[in-house]
Amino acid sequence: MIVVFTGAVIFDGWMDGSLTKTVDDDAKVKGTIFCILICLLAIPANLELAKLASANNLKVFIPVSIIASILLAESRYFAQFNTFNQEQFILFVLVFSFLLIFLFQYLFYGLSSVIVNCGATCFTILYLGLFSYFTVAIRLEFGLRHLFMYIFVVKCTDIGAFTAGKLFGKHKFSPNISPGKTWEGICGGVIGALIVAIGFSAGFGIMKLFMAIIFGICLAFIGQLGDLMESMIKRDAQQKDSAKKIPGFGGVLDVIDSPLAAAPFAYLFFIWTS
């Protein structure tokens, strides 16, 4: 997955000129391949979240949630076109999605469980759509190096947490939500995040060393929080994983939960340090 993701993003940057420092930001539409990748991930993520909701007899209206979450996520991409108003687009996507949700409810379920079904669909759209928006925004506004820094800091947090937890884990962090997580694993995750953040700072000069340390620590905890958020959903549905599509991980949602939660904070941090 690392090889495919890295290769696709680098190829995307080569195609639109983002790999060079002399590229004119207004010369080309950037991030097309990356945005296609986000769309492809959004489809199984919506299906998995809908399946988890169905375990509690909640209905997610998948056609609406998939289309709306993709449109929200890609609104920053569409904003590259001069005739496109991003703020109006987001508002209209939210409004029309809300109306379509009630139409689906009326057509297929009538007056049964109106609030919970509509609420579950709205939750899916906001969770997968708005959080993904910031991932796309990082790619388009800050470039490949910032995107890789954010992604690898978060995922190396997971790697460090898993490794330290397996080797040294004794004290449970949140046994009710995620029985496998330990305080030792959390510390290992922070160390993994710090190593990557400092490496990107030293190698690419994205931010000063002190800020990189803060960035690594913050994203380590936020990424773990994102994992706990999804774990809460899975425990409520009495499921260990969101799916069984990816050996060793579970589902697509199990892979992207940490980066999704960390994306808005990484975007905000890059604004502060730019």
WOVENDA-V61013 format. One record per pair of residues at least 6 apart in sequence whose ideal C-beta (glycine too) atoms are under 8 Angstrom apart, sorted by sequence separation. I is the first residue (numbers start at 1). J is the second residue. If there is no record, write none. Layout:
# WOVENDA-V61013
I;J / I;J
This chain:
# WOVENDA-V61013
12;18 / 13;19 / 17;23 / 53;59 / 54;60 / 78;84 / 200;206 / 201;207 / 206;212 / 234;240 / 244;250 / 245;251 / 246;252 / 249;255 / 16;23 / 53;60 / 79;86 / 172;179 / 174;181 / 201;208 / 202;209 / 234;241 / 243;250 / 244;251 / 245;252 / 78;86 / 109;117 / 138;146 / 139;147 / 173;181 / 201;209 / 207;215 / 234;242 / 241;249 / 242;250 / 243;251 / 246;254 / 10;19 / 105;114 / 138;147 / 172;181 / 173;182 / 241;250 / 242;251 / 243;252 / 246;255 / 17;27 / 50;60 / 76;86 / 79;89 / 172;182 / 173;183 / 201;211 / 240;250 / 241;251 / 242;252 / 243;253 / 17;28 / 49;60 / 75;86 / 78;89 / 171;182 / 172;183 / 198;209 / 201;212 / 242;253 / 243;254 / 16;28 / 18;30 / 50;62 / 105;117 / 135;147 / 138;150 / 170;182 / 171;183 / 173;185 / 200;212 / 230;242 / 242;254 / 16;29 / 17;30 / 18;31 / 105;118 / 169;182 / 171;184 / 173;186 / 241;254 / 16;30 / 46;60 / 75;89 / 168;182 / 170;184 / 198;212 / 16;31 / 47;62 / 50;65 / 75;90 / 165;180 / 169;184 / 197;212 / 198;213 / 16;32 / 46;62 / 49;65 / 102;118 / 165;181 / 168;184 / 169;185 / 197;213 / 15;32 / 101;118 / 104;121 / 165;182 / 15;33 / 71;89 / 72;90 / 75;93 / 197;215 / 198;216 / 12;31 / 46;65 / 165;184 / 194;213 / 197;216 / 12;32 / 46;66 / 101;121 / 161;181 / 164;184 / 165;185 / 168;188 / 196;216 / 12;33 / 72;93 / 101;122 / 164;185 / 195;216 / 11;33 / 12;34 / 71;93 / 72;94 / 194;216 / 197;219 / 43;66 / 46;69 / 162;185 / 164;187 / 165;188 / 193;216 / 194;217 / 230;253 / 9;33 / 42;66 / 98;122 / 161;185 / 164;188 / 193;217 / 230;254 / 8;33 / 9;34 / 68;93 / 97;122 / 161;186 / 163;188 / 164;189 / 8;34 / 68;94 / 162;188 / 190;216 / 193;219 / 194;220 / 42;69 / 161;188 / 164;191 / 190;217 / 193;220 / 230;257 / 42;70 / 97;125 / 160;188 / 161;189 / 192;220 / 229;257 / 8;37 / 68;97 / 160;189 / 163;192 / 160;190 / 190;220 / 193;223 / 227;257 / 39;70 / 42;73 / 158;189 / 160;191 / 161;192 / 189;220 / 190;221 / 226;257 / 227;258 / 5;37 / 38;70 / 68;100 / 157;189 / 160;192 / 226;258 / 229;261 / 64;97 / 157;190 / 159;192 / 160;193 / 226;259 / 39;73 / 186;220 / 189;223 / 224;258 / 226;260 / 227;261 / 38;73 / 39;74 / 157;192 / 160;195 / 186;221 / 189;224 / 223;258 / 226;261 / 38;74 / 64;100 / 156;192 / 157;193 / 223;259 / 225;261 / 226;262 / 64;101 / 156;193 / 186;224 / 223;261 / 35;74 / 61;100 / 154;193 / 156;195 / 222;261 / 223;262 / 61;101 / 64;104 / 153;193 / 156;196 / 222;262 / 63;104 / 35;77 / 61;104 / 153;196 / 181;224 / 219;262 / 222;265 / 61;105 / 152;196 / 153;197 / 32;77 / 31;77 / 219;265 / 149;196 / 153;200 / 181;228 / 218;265 / 219;266 / 29;77 / 149;197 / 152;200 / 59;108 / 178;227 / 30;80 / 59;109 / 178;228 / 219;269 / 29;80 / 149;200 / 177;228 / 215;266 / 218;269 / 29;81 / 148;200 / 72;125 / 178;231 / 59;113 / 174;228 / 177;231 / 215;269 / 58;113 / 69;124 / 73;128 / 145;200 / 149;204 / 177;232 / 57;113 / 61;117 / 65;121 / 69;125 / 73;129 / 60;117 / 64;121 / 68;125 / 72;129 / 73;130 / 76;133 / 149;206 / 58;116 / 59;117 / 71;129 / 72;130 / 75;133 / 177;235 / 215;273 / 58;117 / 65;124 / 69;128 / 70;129 / 73;132 / 77;136 / 145;204 / 176;235 / 60;120 / 61;121 / 65;125 / 69;129 / 72;132 / 73;133 / 76;136 / 80;140 / 146;206 / 59;120 / 60;121 / 64;125 / 68;129 / 72;133 / 76;137 / 145;206 / 58;120 / 59;121 / 73;135 / 74;136 / 153;215 / 157;219 / 211;273 / 65;128 / 69;132 / 73;136 / 77;140 / 153;216 / 157;220 / 161;224 / 60;124 / 76;140 / 76;141 / 154;219 / 158;223 / 208;273 / 153;219 / 154;220 / 157;223 / 207;273 / 53;120 / 153;220 / 157;224 / 206;273 / 150;219 / 154;223 / 158;227 / 153;223 / 53;124 / 50;124 / 49;124 / 46;124 / 49;127 / 49;128 / 46;128 / 45;128 / 42;128 / 42;129 / 42;132 / 38;132 / 38;135 / 38;136 / 158;258 / 35;136 / 157;258 / 34;136 / 155;258 / 154;258 / 155;259 / 31;136 / 34;139 / 154;259 / 31;139 / 151;259 / 154;262 / 30;139 / 31;140 / 150;259 / 30;140 / 150;262 / 154;266 / 34;147 / 150;263 / 150;266 / 146;266 / 150;270 / 135;259 / 146;270 / 18;143 / 19;144 / 135;260 / 138;263 / 18;144 / 141;267 / 132;260 / 135;263 / 138;266 / 142;270 / 131;260 / 134;263 / 138;267 / 141;270 / 9;139 / 13;143 / 131;261 / 134;264 / 137;267 / 13;144 / 132;263 / 128;260 / 131;263 / 134;266 / 138;270 / 142;274 / 127;260 / 131;264 / 134;267 / 10;144 / 9;144 / 9;147 / 9;148 / 6;148 / 5;151 / 56;236 / 52;233 / 56;237 / 52;234 / 55;237 / 55;238 / 49;233 / 52;236 / 53;237 / 55;239 / 52;237 / 52;239 / 52;242 / 51;242 / 51;243 / 49;242 / 48;242 / 48;243 / 47;243 / 44;243 / 44;245 / 48;251 / 48;252 / 49;253 / 48;253 / 45;251 / 44;251 / 45;252 / 44;252 / 45;253 / 44;253 / 41;252 / 45;256 / 41;256 / 1;246 / 1;255
